[in-house]
Amino acid sequence: MRFIGNKEAIAPVIREMLEEKGLLHCDLTLFDACCGTGAVADALKDALNVKINDLLEWSVTYTRGRLMAPK
């Protein structure tokens, strides 16, 4: 799913930066406050505890489905 401003292209870069800092796989929580289509939350769901939020209920519903679906 593509929307203007989505972070699909930079999600791997965000993950790489967190990995370099040693912040993955150490029981931390990511709060994705404006989750949109869930690109960042989905990229990090296996390495962090993820909490999502968005002003649009559709975005939360879509992202929740994306996070719960098997890869």
N, C-alpha and C positions, 0 to 999 in steps of 0.2 A: 504494500500500500504506500503510495507516495503523496505527500502533502508538502507545500512550500514550507521550508524551515525544518523538515525532518532531519534527524541526525543519523540516519542509516549509514552514510558515508564516513562519519567520524566516530562511530561507535567502536570500531576496532582500535582507533588511536586512543580513545579514552581508556579502553581496557588495557592497552599496552602501557600507558602512563601509570595507571594504578598498579599494574604488575611490577613495573620498575621501582615503585615506592614501597613494594612489599605489602600492599593493602588487600590483596586478594586471598581467598581461602583462609581467613583468620577471624571468622565469626563477626564481621562488621555488617552494618545495615546501610543500604543505599536508599535514600528517600528521593524518588523521582517525582518531584513536586508538580511538574507540568509534563506528564508522560507522553502526551500526544499519541503517536502510533506505537510507542513502546520499544523503539529501537535500542535505546541505551539499557533499559531494564532487561530486555531480552538478551542482549549481549553479555550481561553480567549476572544473570539469574543462577548460573551454576557456581559462581564464585563469591557471591554476597547474598545476604538476606535482603530481599527487595520489597519495598513498600511503594505503592504508586498512588498518584492523585492527579486530578485534572479538573478544570472548571467544567469541561464537557463530559457528561455522563457517558456518552458514546466512546470517548477515548479511554476511560477507565474500563468499560466493558470489553472493548476490543483488546486492550493491553492485557487484561486479566486472562482472556482466552489465549492470547499469544504466549503468555508465561506458563500457562497450565498445559498447553499442547506439547506432546512429545516432539523432539526435534527430528 
